[in-house]
């Protein structure tokens, strides 16, 4: 069986988590920085370099992302932020991409809600990158 794949070359993404339990966030950050197995970005030949977790910062996702510096080689100064949210949030849209099962013959997804907004990042929170 032939599988079809597509790759995004030279892409830069930032993922952020928001949760009221700081201990949980610290344990996730520690697990990212000290994984039991090598982490890779899409392919095993693409391991992450530098610091993965950029620290724990107070505020909402949108506030923290606005304070986070753009990654090198950014192609825009106002990137999109896709923020998962409650269905009652103004501007929220349904997205049917939340996996329910990965079974090869019966893959299924359920709906999650997100809103998309442009942000203008500052340089307050920086990155430890290895060139």
Backbone as XML, in Angstrom:
<?xml version="1.0"?>
<chain id="A" units="angstrom">
  <residue number="1" name="UNK">
    <atom name="N" x="0.838" y="-1.174" z="0.000"/>
    <atom name="CA" x="0.000" y="0.000" z="0.000"/>
    <atom name="C" x="0.892" y="1.250" z="0.000"/>
  </residue>
  <residue number="2" name="UNK">
    <atom name="N" x="0.591" y="2.175" z="-0.842"/>
    <atom name="CA" x="1.320" y="3.431" z="-0.916"/>
    <atom name="C" x="0.599" y="4.475" z="-0.072"/>
  </residue>
  <residue number="3" name="UNK">
    <atom name="N" x="1.359" y="5.182" z="0.732"/>
    <atom name="CA" x="0.750" y="6.248" z="1.530"/>
    <atom name="C" x="1.164" y="7.600" z="0.963"/>
  </residue>
  <residue number="4" name="UNK">
    <atom name="N" x="0.248" y="8.550" z="1.051"/>
    <atom name="CA" x="0.544" y="9.900" z="0.583"/>
    <atom name="C" x="0.882" y="10.758" z="1.790"/>
  </residue>
  <residue number="5" name="UNK">
    <atom name="N" x="1.935" y="11.546" z="1.653"/>
    <atom name="CA" x="2.363" y="12.428" z="2.729"/>
    <atom name="C" x="2.710" y="13.792" z="2.159"/>
  </residue>
  <residue number="6" name="UNK">
    <atom name="N" x="2.597" y="14.805" z="2.971"/>
    <atom name="CA" x="3.042" y="16.126" z="2.567"/>
    <atom name="C" x="3.775" y="16.746" z="3.734"/>
  </residue>
  <residue number="7" name="UNK">
    <atom name="N" x="4.742" y="17.566" z="3.419"/>
    <atom name="CA" x="5.606" y="18.171" z="4.422"/>
    <atom name="C" x="5.654" y="19.674" z="4.223"/>
  </residue>
  <residue number="8" name="UNK">
    <atom name="N" x="5.812" y="20.378" z="5.316"/>
    <atom name="CA" x="5.960" y="21.827" z="5.272"/>
    <atom name="C" x="7.436" y="22.110" z="5.541"/>
  </residue>
  <residue number="9" name="UNK">
    <atom name="N" x="8.162" y="22.494" z="4.520"/>
    <atom name="CA" x="9.595" y="22.752" z="4.665"/>
    <atom name="C" x="9.828" y="24.140" z="5.230"/>
  </residue>
  <residue number="10" name="UNK">
    <atom name="N" x="10.771" y="24.237" z="6.163"/>
    <atom name="CA" x="11.172" y="25.509" z="6.758"/>
    <atom name="C" x="10.028" y="26.256" z="7.433"/>
  </residue>
  <residue number="11" name="UNK">
    <atom name="N" x="9.070" y="25.531" z="7.979"/>
    <atom name="CA" x="7.951" y="26.170" z="8.670"/>
    <atom name="C" x="8.335" y="26.466" z="10.122"/>
  </residue>
  <residue number="12" name="UNK">
    <atom name="N" x="7.674" y="27.431" z="10.695"/>
    <atom name="CA" x="7.906" y="27.787" z="12.098"/>
    <atom name="C" x="6.549" y="27.903" z="12.781"/>
  </residue>
  <residue number="13" name="UNK">
    <atom name="N" x="6.368" y="27.140" z="13.859"/>
    <atom name="CA" x="5.117" y="27.148" z="14.596"/>
    <atom name="C" x="5.407" y="27.345" z="16.078"/>
  </residue>
  <residue number="14" name="UNK">
    <atom name="N" x="4.490" y="27.954" z="16.773"/>
    <atom name="CA" x="4.566" y="28.079" z="18.222"/>
    <atom name="C" x="3.277" y="27.477" z="18.766"/>
  </residue>
  <residue number="15" name="UNK">
    <atom name="N" x="3.419" y="26.598" z="19.745"/>
    <atom name="CA" x="2.256" y="26.019" z="20.424"/>
    <atom name="C" x="2.285" y="26.489" z="21.869"/>
  </residue>
  <residue number="16" name="UNK">
    <atom name="N" x="1.125" y="26.776" z="22.417"/>
    <atom name="CA" x="1.044" y="27.252" z="23.791"/>
    <atom name="C" x="-0.110" y="26.564" z="24.505"/>
  </residue>
  <residue number="17" name="UNK">
    <atom name="N" x="0.046" y="26.389" z="25.802"/>
    <atom name="CA" x="-0.992" y="25.796" z="26.638"/>
    <atom name="C" x="-1.412" y="26.792" z="27.699"/>
  </residue>
  <residue number="18" name="UNK">
    <atom name="N" x="-2.692" y="26.782" z="28.018"/>
    <atom name="CA" x="-3.207" y="27.604" z="29.113"/>
    <atom name="C" x="-3.928" y="26.678" z="30.077"/>
  </residue>
  <residue number="19" name="UNK">
    <atom name="N" x="-3.586" y="26.764" z="31.352"/>
    <atom name="CA" x="-4.234" y="25.933" z="32.368"/>
    <atom name="C" x="-4.059" y="26.595" z="33.729"/>
  </residue>
  <residue number="20" name="UNK">
    <atom name="N" x="-5.050" y="26.496" z="34.610"/>
    <atom name="CA" x="-4.913" y="27.140" z="35.929"/>
    <atom name="C" x="-3.924" y="26.430" z="36.858"/>
  </residue>
  <residue number="21" name="UNK">
    <atom name="N" x="-3.594" y="25.162" z="36.584"/>
    <atom name="CA" x="-2.697" y="24.392" z="37.439"/>
    <atom name="C" x="-1.245" y="24.588" z="36.993"/>
  </residue>
  <residue number="22" name="UNK">
    <atom name="N" x="-0.513" y="25.448" z="37.687"/>
    <atom name="CA" x="0.877" y="25.740" z="37.329"/>
    <atom name="C" x="1.757" y="24.496" z="37.430"/>
  </residue>
  <residue number="23" name="UNK">
    <atom name="N" x="1.492" y="23.632" z="38.420"/>
    <atom name="CA" x="2.282" y="22.407" z="38.565"/>
    <atom name="C" x="2.156" y="21.525" z="37.321"/>
  </residue>
  <residue number="24" name="UNK">
    <atom name="N" x="0.958" y="21.446" z="36.767"/>
    <atom name="CA" x="0.755" y="20.670" z="35.544"/>
    <atom name="C" x="1.564" y="21.261" z="34.396"/>
  </residue>
  <residue number="25" name="UNK">
    <atom name="N" x="1.519" y="22.582" z="34.245"/>
    <atom name="CA" x="2.281" y="23.232" z="33.177"/>
    <atom name="C" x="3.781" y="23.006" z="33.362"/>
  </residue>
  <residue number="26" name="UNK">
    <atom name="N" x="4.256" y="23.064" z="34.604"/>
    <atom name="CA" x="5.679" y="22.827" z="34.862"/>
    <atom name="C" x="6.074" y="21.393" z="34.539"/>
  </residue>
  <residue number="27" name="UNK">
    <atom name="N" x="5.204" y="20.430" z="34.829"/>
    <atom name="CA" x="5.527" y="19.034" z="34.512"/>
    <atom name="C" x="5.529" y="18.801" z="33.003"/>
  </residue>
  <residue number="28" name="UNK">
    <atom name="N" x="4.654" y="19.466" z="32.273"/>
    <atom name="CA" x="4.648" y="19.348" z="30.809"/>
    <atom name="C" x="5.920" y="19.977" z="30.233"/>
  </residue>
  <residue number="29" name="UNK">
    <atom name="N" x="6.295" y="21.161" z="30.722"/>
    <atom name="CA" x="7.517" y="21.821" z="30.244"/>
    <atom name="C" x="8.741" y="20.957" z="30.532"/>
  </residue>
  <residue number="30" name="UNK">
    <atom name="N" x="8.794" y="20.355" z="31.714"/>
    <atom name="CA" x="9.912" y="19.484" z="32.072"/>
    <atom name="C" x="9.954" y="18.249" z="31.171"/>
  </residue>
  <residue number="31" name="UNK">
    <atom name="N" x="8.799" y="17.678" z="30.882"/>
    <atom name="CA" x="8.752" y="16.501" z="30.003"/>
    <atom name="C" x="9.203" y="16.846" z="28.581"/>
  </residue>
  <residue number="32" name="UNK">
    <atom name="N" x="8.888" y="18.044" z="28.118"/>
    <atom name="CA" x="9.345" y="18.459" z="26.788"/>
    <atom name="C" x="10.861" y="18.657" z="26.750"/>
  </residue>
  <residue number="33" name="UNK">
    <atom name="N" x="11.415" y="19.206" z="27.823"/>
    <atom name="CA" x="12.855" y="19.455" z="27.867"/>
    <atom name="C" x="13.665" y="18.207" z="28.185"/>
  </residue>
  <residue number="34" name="UNK">
    <atom name="N" x="13.060" y="17.233" z="28.821"/>
    <atom name="CA" x="13.757" y="15.997" z="29.197"/>
    <atom name="C" x="12.935" y="14.783" z="28.769"/>
  </residue>
  <residue number="35" name="UNK">
    <atom name="N" x="12.730" y="14.604" z="27.463"/>
    <atom name="CA" x="11.883" y="13.503" z="26.993"/>
    <atom name="C" x="12.540" y="12.130" z="27.222"/>
  </residue>
  <residue number="36" name="UNK">
    <atom name="N" x="11.718" y="11.116" z="27.365"/>
    <atom name="CA" x="12.226" y="9.750" z="27.534"/>
    <atom name="C" x="12.756" y="9.214" z="26.205"/>
  </residue>
  <residue number="37" name="UNK">
    <atom name="N" x="12.227" y="9.720" z="25.108"/>
    <atom name="CA" x="12.692" y="9.360" z="23.770"/>
    <atom name="C" x="12.895" y="10.646" z="22.976"/>
  </residue>
  <residue number="38" name="UNK">
    <atom name="N" x="13.734" y="10.564" z="21.959"/>
    <atom name="CA" x="14.009" y="11.733" z="21.128"/>
    <atom name="C" x="12.724" y="12.262" z="20.492"/>
  </residue>
  <residue number="39" name="UNK">
    <atom name="N" x="12.536" y="13.566" z="20.578"/>
    <atom name="CA" x="11.402" y="14.213" z="19.911"/>
    <atom name="C" x="11.824" y="14.587" z="18.502"/>
  </residue>
  <residue number="40" name="UNK">
    <atom name="N" x="10.931" y="14.467" z="17.557"/>
    <atom name="CA" x="11.227" y="14.916" z="16.205"/>
    <atom name="C" x="10.029" y="15.652" z="15.649"/>
  </residue>
  <residue number="41" name="UNK">
    <atom name="N" x="10.289" y="16.477" z="14.675"/>
    <atom name="CA" x="9.265" y="17.343" z="14.103"/>
    <atom name="C" x="8.854" y="16.811" z="12.733"/>
  </residue>
  <residue number="42" name="UNK">
    <atom name="N" x="7.905" y="15.908" z="12.715"/>
    <atom name="CA" x="7.399" y="15.360" z="11.466"/>
    <atom name="C" x="8.130" y="14.106" z="11.015"/>
  </residue>
  <residue number="43" name="UNK">
    <atom name="N" x="9.452" y="14.144" z="10.971"/>
    <atom name="CA" x="10.249" y="13.002" z="10.528"/>
    <atom name="C" x="11.361" y="12.757" z="11.534"/>
  </residue>
  <residue number="44" name="UNK">
    <atom name="N" x="11.795" y="11.510" z="11.625"/>
    <atom name="CA" x="12.853" y="11.180" z="12.576"/>
    <atom name="C" x="14.166" y="11.882" z="12.232"/>
  </residue>
  <residue number="45" name="UNK">
    <atom name="N" x="14.321" y="12.281" z="10.988"/>
    <atom name="CA" x="15.540" y="12.987" z="10.604"/>
    <atom name="C" x="15.472" y="14.471" z="10.943"/>
  </residue>
  <residue number="46" name="UNK">
    <atom name="N" x="14.394" y="14.903" z="11.594"/>
    <atom name="CA" x="14.217" y="16.316" z="11.949"/>
    <atom name="C" x="14.020" y="16.487" z="13.451"/>
  </residue>
  <residue number="47" name="UNK">
    <atom name="N" x="15.051" y="16.199" z="14.260"/>
    <atom name="CA" x="14.889" y="16.402" z="15.701"/>
    <atom name="C" x="14.865" y="17.888" z="16.043"/>
  </residue>
  <residue number="48" name="UNK">
    <atom name="N" x="14.194" y="18.205" z="17.119"/>
    <atom name="CA" x="14.132" y="19.595" z="17.574"/>
    <atom name="C" x="15.493" y="20.014" z="18.107"/>
  </residue>
  <residue number="49" name="UNK">
    <atom name="N" x="15.817" y="21.290" z="17.961"/>
    <atom name="CA" x="17.071" y="21.808" z="18.505"/>
    <atom name="C" x="16.755" y="23.002" z="19.396"/>
  </residue>
  <residue number="50" name="UNK">
    <atom name="N" x="17.608" y="23.226" z="20.370"/>
    <atom name="CA" x="17.382" y="24.348" z="21.282"/>
    <atom name="C" x="16.349" y="23.994" z="22.325"/>
  </residue>
  <residue number="51" name="UNK">
    <atom name="N" x="15.892" y="25.004" z="23.019"/>
    <atom name="CA" x="14.896" y="24.824" z="24.068"/>
    <atom name="C" x="13.528" y="24.672" z="23.438"/>
  </residue>
  <residue number="52" name="UNK">
    <atom name="N" x="12.775" y="23.685" z="23.895"/>
    <atom name="CA" x="11.425" y="23.474" z="23.347"/>
    <atom name="C" x="10.417" y="24.330" z="24.119"/>
  </residue>
  <residue number="53" name="UNK">
    <atom name="N" x="10.472" y="24.269" z="25.446"/>
    <atom name="CA" x="9.542" y="25.043" z="26.276"/>
    <atom name="C" x="10.142" y="26.424" z="26.527"/>
  </residue>
  <residue number="54" name="UNK">
    <atom name="N" x="9.369" y="27.445" z="26.261"/>
    <atom name="CA" x="9.852" y="28.819" z="26.442"/>
    <atom name="C" x="9.465" y="29.379" z="27.798"/>
  </residue>
  <residue number="55" name="UNK">
    <atom name="N" x="9.178" y="28.515" z="28.746"/>
    <atom name="CA" x="8.852" y="28.969" z="30.087"/>
    <atom name="C" x="7.361" y="29.059" z="30.334"/>
  </residue>
  <residue number="56" name="UNK">
    <atom name="N" x="7.031" y="29.379" z="31.558"/>
    <atom name="CA" x="5.636" y="29.529" z="31.970"/>
    <atom name="C" x="5.418" y="31.002" z="32.281"/>
  </residue>
  <residue number="57" name="UNK">
    <atom name="N" x="4.407" y="31.575" z="31.657"/>
    <atom name="CA" x="4.177" y="33.008" z="31.747"/>
    <atom name="C" x="2.723" y="33.273" z="32.141"/>
  </residue>
  <residue number="58" name="UNK">
    <atom name="N" x="2.478" y="34.267" z="32.986"/>
    <atom name="CA" x="1.102" y="34.571" z="33.396"/>
    <atom name="C" x="0.315" y="35.224" z="32.266"/>
  </residue>
  <residue number="59" name="UNK">
    <atom name="N" x="-0.978" y="34.965" z="32.250"/>
    <atom name="CA" x="-1.853" y="35.597" z="31.265"/>
    <atom name="C" x="-2.576" y="34.584" z="30.410"/>
  </residue>
  <residue number="60" name="UNK">
    <atom name="N" x="-3.461" y="35.088" z="29.583"/>
    <atom name="CA" x="-4.199" y="34.235" z="28.656"/>
    <atom name="C" x="-3.297" y="33.840" z="27.491"/>
  </residue>
  <residue number="61" name="UNK">
    <atom name="N" x="-3.733" y="32.869" z="26.723"/>
    <atom name="CA" x="-2.950" y="32.463" z="25.552"/>
    <atom name="C" x="-2.681" y="33.648" z="24.630"/>
  </residue>
  <residue number="62" name="UNK">
    <atom name="N" x="-3.706" y="34.402" z="24.332"/>
    <atom name="CA" x="-3.541" y="35.522" z="23.403"/>
    <atom name="C" x="-2.571" y="36.562" z="23.957"/>
  </residue>
  <residue number="63" name="UNK">
    <atom name="N" x="-2.628" y="36.842" z="25.249"/>
    <atom name="CA" x="-1.712" y="37.810" z="25.865"/>
    <atom name="C" x="-0.278" y="37.324" z="25.786"/>
  </residue>
  <residue number="64" name="UNK">
    <atom name="N" x="-0.046" y="36.066" z="26.140"/>
    <atom name="CA" x="1.315" y="35.519" z="26.131"/>
    <atom name="C" x="1.848" y="35.432" z="24.700"/>
  </residue>
  <residue number="65" name="UNK">
    <atom name="N" x="1.021" y="35.020" z="23.752"/>
    <atom name="CA" x="1.485" y="34.953" z="22.364"/>
    <atom name="C" x="1.834" y="36.344" z="21.833"/>
  </residue>
  <residue number="66" name="UNK">
    <atom name="N" x="1.113" y="37.357" z="22.279"/>
    <atom name="CA" x="1.408" y="38.724" z="21.854"/>
    <atom name="C" x="2.754" y="39.190" z="22.404"/>
  </residue>
  <residue number="67" name="UNK">
    <atom name="N" x="3.184" y="38.641" z="23.543"/>
    <atom name="CA" x="4.469" y="39.008" z="24.140"/>
    <atom name="C" x="5.627" y="38.166" z="23.607"/>
  </residue>
  <residue number="68" name="UNK">
    <atom name="N" x="5.327" y="37.109" z="22.873"/>
    <atom name="CA" x="6.352" y="36.173" z="22.415"/>
    <atom name="C" x="6.974" y="36.637" z="21.098"/>
  </residue>
  <residue number="69" name="UNK">
    <atom name="N" x="8.286" y="36.655" z="21.065"/>
    <atom name="CA" x="8.999" y="37.080" z="19.852"/>
    <atom name="C" x="8.722" y="36.116" z="18.705"/>
  </residue>
  <residue number="70" name="UNK">
    <atom name="N" x="8.733" y="36.646" z="17.506"/>
    <atom name="CA" x="8.608" y="35.792" z="16.328"/>
    <atom name="C" x="9.857" y="34.916" z="16.200"/>
  </residue>
  <residue number="71" name="UNK">
    <atom name="N" x="9.687" y="33.753" z="15.630"/>
    <atom name="CA" x="10.825" y="32.882" z="15.374"/>
    <atom name="C" x="11.617" y="33.429" z="14.195"/>
  </residue>
  <residue number="72" name="UNK">
    <atom name="N" x="12.907" y="33.084" z="14.098"/>
    <atom name="CA" x="13.699" y="33.549" z="12.952"/>
    <atom name="C" x="13.064" y="33.111" z="11.632"/>
  </residue>
  <residue number="73" name="UNK">
    <atom name="N" x="13.295" y="33.866" z="10.622"/>
    <atom name="CA" x="12.776" y="33.599" z="9.273"/>
    <atom name="C" x="11.260" y="33.708" z="9.192"/>
  </residue>
  <residue number="74" name="UNK">
    <atom name="N" x="10.647" y="34.445" z="10.089"/>
    <atom name="CA" x="9.196" y="34.636" z="10.027"/>
    <atom name="C" x="8.847" y="35.335" z="8.714"/>
  </residue>
  <residue number="75" name="UNK">
    <atom name="N" x="7.761" y="34.912" z="8.111"/>
    <atom name="CA" x="7.366" y="35.489" z="6.826"/>
    <atom name="C" x="6.325" y="36.585" z="6.973"/>
  </residue>
  <residue number="76" name="UNK">
    <atom name="N" x="5.869" y="36.818" z="8.192"/>
    <atom name="CA" x="4.897" y="37.877" z="8.437"/>
    <atom name="C" x="5.173" y="38.504" z="9.794"/>
  </residue>
  <residue number="77" name="UNK">
    <atom name="N" x="4.786" y="39.735" z="9.961"/>
    <atom name="CA" x="4.949" y="40.421" z="11.249"/>
    <atom name="C" x="3.679" y="40.306" z="12.082"/>
  </residue>
  <residue number="78" name="UNK">
    <atom name="N" x="2.583" y="39.848" z="11.486"/>
    <atom name="CA" x="1.328" y="39.655" z="12.210"/>
    <atom name="C" x="0.787" y="38.259" z="11.888"/>
  </residue>
  <residue number="79" name="UNK">
    <atom name="N" x="1.340" y="37.223" z="12.548"/>
    <atom name="CA" x="0.882" y="35.862" z="12.265"/>
    <atom name="C" x="-0.504" y="35.598" z="12.855"/>
  </residue>
  <residue number="80" name="UNK">
    <atom name="N" x="-1.103" y="34.521" z="12.383"/>
    <atom name="CA" x="-2.386" y="34.085" z="12.903"/>
    <atom name="C" x="-2.182" y="33.308" z="14.189"/>
  </residue>
  <residue number="81" name="UNK">
    <atom name="N" x="-3.090" y="33.486" z="15.126"/>
    <atom name="CA" x="-3.160" y="32.647" z="16.326"/>
    <atom name="C" x="-4.486" y="31.893" z="16.238"/>
  </residue>
  <residue number="82" name="UNK">
    <atom name="N" x="-4.414" y="30.571" z="16.285"/>
    <atom name="CA" x="-5.611" y="29.739" z="16.286"/>
    <atom name="C" x="-5.777" y="29.245" z="17.711"/>
  </residue>
  <residue number="83" name="UNK">
    <atom name="N" x="-6.783" y="29.728" z="18.401"/>
    <atom name="CA" x="-6.944" y="29.466" z="19.822"/>
    <atom name="C" x="-8.195" y="28.624" z="20.055"/>
  </residue>
  <residue number="84" name="UNK">
    <atom name="N" x="-7.971" y="27.425" z="20.628"/>
    <atom name="CA" x="-9.095" y="26.553" z="20.950"/>
    <atom name="C" x="-9.893" y="27.198" z="22.069"/>
  </residue>
  <residue number="85" name="UNK">
    <atom name="N" x="-11.204" y="27.160" z="21.958"/>
    <atom name="CA" x="-12.044" y="27.890" z="22.896"/>
    <atom name="C" x="-13.377" y="27.193" z="23.099"/>
  </residue>
  <residue number="86" name="UNK">
    <atom name="N" x="-14.185" y="27.784" z="23.905"/>
    <atom name="CA" x="-15.538" y="27.307" z="24.176"/>
    <atom name="C" x="-16.448" y="27.675" z="23.005"/>
  </residue>
  <residue number="87" name="UNK">
    <atom name="N" x="-17.440" y="26.838" z="22.678"/>
    <atom name="CA" x="-18.332" y="27.162" z="21.554"/>
    <atom name="C" x="-19.098" y="28.465" z="21.718"/>
  </residue>
  <residue number="88" name="UNK">
    <atom name="N" x="-19.247" y="28.953" z="22.944"/>
    <atom name="CA" x="-20.002" y="30.197" z="23.165"/>
    <atom name="C" x="-19.161" y="31.454" z="22.976"/>
  </residue>
  <residue number="89" name="UNK">
    <atom name="N" x="-17.856" y="31.296" z="22.719"/>
    <atom name="CA" x="-16.982" y="32.450" z="22.520"/>
    <atom name="C" x="-17.356" y="33.163" z="21.217"/>
  </residue>
  <residue number="90" name="UNK">
    <atom name="N" x="-17.533" y="34.483" z="21.246"/>
    <atom name="CA" x="-17.845" y="35.205" z="20.004"/>
    <atom name="C" x="-16.764" y="34.965" z="18.955"/>
  </residue>
  <residue number="91" name="UNK">
    <atom name="N" x="-17.184" y="34.651" z="17.745"/>
    <atom name="CA" x="-16.254" y="34.406" z="16.646"/>
    <atom name="C" x="-15.724" y="32.992" z="16.587"/>
  </residue>
  <residue number="92" name="UNK">
    <atom name="N" x="-16.140" y="32.108" z="17.500"/>
    <atom name="CA" x="-15.666" y="30.718" z="17.497"/>
    <atom name="C" x="-16.261" y="29.968" z="16.314"/>
  </residue>
  <residue number="93" name="UNK">
    <atom name="N" x="-15.437" y="29.108" z="15.716"/>
    <atom name="CA" x="-15.864" y="28.293" z="14.573"/>
    <atom name="C" x="-15.627" y="26.820" z="14.876"/>
  </residue>
  <residue number="94" name="UNK">
    <atom name="N" x="-16.511" y="25.951" z="14.377"/>
    <atom name="CA" x="-16.302" y="24.522" z="14.590"/>
    <atom name="C" x="-15.266" y="23.971" z="13.609"/>
  </residue>
  <residue number="95" name="UNK">
    <atom name="N" x="-14.383" y="23.125" z="14.119"/>
    <atom name="CA" x="-13.362" y="22.478" z="13.313"/>
    <atom name="C" x="-13.461" y="20.979" z="13.611"/>
  </residue>
  <residue number="96" name="UNK">
    <atom name="N" x="-13.660" y="20.165" z="12.598"/>
    <atom name="CA" x="-13.809" y="18.717" z="12.808"/>
    <atom name="C" x="-12.485" y="18.006" z="12.565"/>
  </residue>
  <residue number="97" name="UNK">
    <atom name="N" x="-11.538" y="18.206" z="13.487"/>
    <atom name="CA" x="-10.230" y="17.564" z="13.329"/>
    <atom name="C" x="-9.713" y="16.933" z="14.617"/>
  </residue>
  <residue number="98" name="UNK">
    <atom name="N" x="-10.554" y="16.833" z="15.633"/>
    <atom name="CA" x="-10.155" y="16.224" z="16.898"/>
    <atom name="C" x="-10.277" y="14.705" z="16.763"/>
  </residue>
  <residue number="99" name="UNK">
    <atom name="N" x="-9.136" y="13.977" z="16.744"/>
    <atom name="CA" x="-9.203" y="12.527" z="16.528"/>
    <atom name="C" x="-9.971" y="11.804" z="17.631"/>
  </residue>
  <residue number="100" name="UNK">
    <atom name="N" x="-10.799" y="10.873" z="17.208"/>
    <atom name="CA" x="-11.499" y="9.983" z="18.127"/>
    <atom name="C" x="-10.835" y="8.613" z="18.066"/>
  </residue>
  <residue number="101" name="UNK">
    <atom name="N" x="-10.459" y="8.196" z="16.849"/>
    <atom name="CA" x="-9.762" y="6.930" z="16.655"/>
    <atom name="C" x="-8.796" y="7.067" z="15.481"/>
  </residue>
  <residue number="102" name="UNK">
    <atom name="N" x="-7.670" y="6.368" z="15.588"/>
    <atom name="CA" x="-6.669" y="6.372" z="14.520"/>
    <atom name="C" x="-6.718" y="5.083" z="13.707"/>
  </residue>
  <residue number="103" name="UNK">
    <atom name="N" x="-7.760" y="4.295" z="13.884"/>
    <atom name="CA" x="-7.865" y="3.029" z="13.161"/>
    <atom name="C" x="-7.751" y="3.301" z="11.665"/>
  </residue>
  <residue number="104" name="UNK">
    <atom name="N" x="-6.864" y="2.574" z="10.946"/>
    <atom name="CA" x="-6.620" y="2.886" z="9.533"/>
    <atom name="C" x="-7.846" y="2.771" z="8.632"/>
  </residue>
  <residue number="105" name="UNK">
    <atom name="N" x="-8.791" y="1.935" z="8.998"/>
    <atom name="CA" x="-9.981" y="1.766" z="8.143"/>
    <atom name="C" x="-11.200" y="2.527" z="8.657"/>
  </residue>
  <residue number="106" name="UNK">
    <atom name="N" x="-11.136" y="2.989" z="9.897"/>
    <atom name="CA" x="-12.298" y="3.655" z="10.488"/>
    <atom name="C" x="-11.887" y="4.909" z="11.254"/>
  </residue>
  <residue number="107" name="UNK">
    <atom name="N" x="-11.044" y="5.726" z="10.655"/>
    <atom name="CA" x="-10.646" y="6.952" z="11.341"/>
    <atom name="C" x="-11.868" y="7.828" z="11.568"/>
  </residue>
  <residue number="108" name="UNK">
    <atom name="N" x="-11.896" y="8.450" z="12.725"/>
    <atom name="CA" x="-13.024" y="9.313" z="13.048"/>
    <atom name="C" x="-12.528" y="10.547" z="13.791"/>
  </residue>
  <residue number="109" name="UNK">
    <atom name="N" x="-13.225" y="11.656" z="13.567"/>
    <atom name="CA" x="-12.893" y="12.924" z="14.216"/>
    <atom name="C" x="-14.158" y="13.523" z="14.808"/>
  </residue>
  <residue number="110" name="UNK">
    <atom name="N" x="-13.966" y="14.310" z="15.841"/>
    <atom name="CA" x="-15.079" y="15.034" z="16.433"/>
    <atom name="C" x="-14.781" y="16.529" z="16.320"/>
  </residue>
  <residue number="111" name="UNK">
    <atom name="N" x="-15.723" y="17.334" z="16.727"/>
    <atom name="CA" x="-15.609" y="18.781" z="16.569"/>
    <atom name="C" x="-14.985" y="19.427" z="17.804"/>
  </residue>
  <residue number="112" name="UNK">
    <atom name="N" x="-14.116" y="20.396" z="17.562"/>
    <atom name="CA" x="-13.617" y="21.286" z="18.595"/>
    <atom name="C" x="-13.886" y="22.700" z="18.094"/>
  </residue>
  <residue number="113" name="UNK">
    <atom name="N" x="-13.769" y="23.674" z="18.951"/>
    <atom name="CA" x="-14.068" y="25.062" z="18.584"/>
    <atom name="C" x="-12.819" y="25.915" z="18.727"/>
  </residue>
  <residue number="114" name="UNK">
    <atom name="N" x="-12.635" y="26.833" z="17.801"/>
    <atom name="CA" x="-11.488" y="27.732" z="17.856"/>
    <atom name="C" x="-11.879" y="29.082" z="17.291"/>
  </residue>
  <residue number="115" name="UNK">
    <atom name="N" x="-11.116" y="30.086" z="17.680"/>
    <atom name="CA" x="-11.234" y="31.379" z="17.011"/>
    <atom name="C" x="-9.851" y="31.745" z="16.508"/>
  </residue>
  <residue number="116" name="UNK">
    <atom name="N" x="-9.815" y="32.443" z="15.398"/>
    <atom name="CA" x="-8.558" y="32.831" z="14.764"/>
    <atom name="C" x="-8.445" y="34.343" z="14.804"/>
  </residue>
  <residue number="117" name="UNK">
    <atom name="N" x="-7.252" y="34.784" z="15.172"/>
    <atom name="CA" x="-7.017" y="36.216" z="15.278"/>
    <atom name="C" x="-5.577" y="36.517" z="14.879"/>
  </residue>
  <residue number="118" name="UNK">
    <atom name="N" x="-5.336" y="37.680" z="14.364"/>
    <atom name="CA" x="-3.975" y="38.120" z="14.058"/>
    <atom name="C" x="-3.375" y="38.721" z="15.322"/>
  </residue>
  <residue number="119" name="UNK">
    <atom name="N" x="-2.094" y="38.445" z="15.544"/>
    <atom name="CA" x="-1.403" y="39.027" z="16.686"/>
    <atom name="C" x="-0.183" y="39.785" z="16.183"/>
  </residue>
  <residue number="120" name="UNK">
    <atom name="N" x="0.247" y="40.769" z="16.950"/>
    <atom name="CA" x="1.448" y="41.537" z="16.626"/>
    <atom name="C" x="2.450" y="41.304" z="17.752"/>
  </residue>
  <residue number="121" name="UNK">
    <atom name="N" x="3.268" y="40.255" z="17.644"/>
    <atom name="CA" x="4.175" y="39.896" z="18.738"/>
    <atom name="C" x="5.214" y="40.965" z="19.048"/>
  </residue>
  <residue number="122" name="UNK">
    <atom name="N" x="5.517" y="41.092" z="20.337"/>
    <atom name="CA" x="6.589" y="41.962" z="20.812"/>
    <atom name="C" x="7.827" y="41.085" z="21.030"/>
  </residue>
  <residue number="123" name="UNK">
    <atom name="N" x="8.832" y="41.611" z="21.655"/>
    <atom name="CA" x="10.069" y="40.862" z="21.892"/>
    <atom name="C" x="10.246" y="40.532" z="23.373"/>
  </residue>
  <residue number="124" name="UNK">
    <atom name="N" x="9.185" y="40.563" z="24.170"/>
    <atom name="CA" x="9.295" y="40.355" z="25.605"/>
    <atom name="C" x="9.771" y="38.951" z="25.949"/>
  </residue>
  <residue number="125" name="UNK">
    <atom name="N" x="9.171" y="37.926" z="25.346"/>
    <atom name="CA" x="9.531" y="36.530" z="25.590"/>
    <atom name="C" x="10.336" y="36.065" z="24.382"/>
  </residue>
  <residue number="126" name="UNK">
    <atom name="N" x="11.574" y="35.671" z="24.611"/>
    <atom name="CA" x="12.457" y="35.285" z="23.506"/>
    <atom name="C" x="12.654" y="33.783" z="23.421"/>
  </residue>
  <residue number="127" name="UNK">
    <atom name="N" x="13.549" y="33.368" z="22.548"/>
    <atom name="CA" x="13.805" y="31.960" z="22.271"/>
    <atom name="C" x="15.274" y="31.645" z="22.423"/>
  </residue>
  <residue number="128" name="UNK">
    <atom name="N" x="15.572" y="30.448" z="22.897"/>
    <atom name="CA" x="16.938" y="29.917" z="22.967"/>
    <atom name="C" x="17.104" y="28.977" z="21.779"/>
  </residue>
  <residue number="129" name="UNK">
    <atom name="N" x="17.586" y="29.503" z="20.674"/>
    <atom name="CA" x="17.679" y="28.714" z="19.450"/>
    <atom name="C" x="19.130" y="28.333" z="19.146"/>
  </residue>
  <residue number="130" name="UNK">
    <atom name="N" x="19.277" y="27.143" z="18.601"/>
    <atom name="CA" x="20.583" y="26.706" z="18.126"/>
    <atom name="C" x="20.584" y="26.878" z="16.620"/>
  </residue>
  <residue number="131" name="UNK">
    <atom name="N" x="21.483" y="27.696" z="16.057"/>
    <atom name="CA" x="21.462" y="27.953" z="14.616"/>
    <atom name="C" x="21.836" y="26.723" z="13.804"/>
  </residue>
</chain>
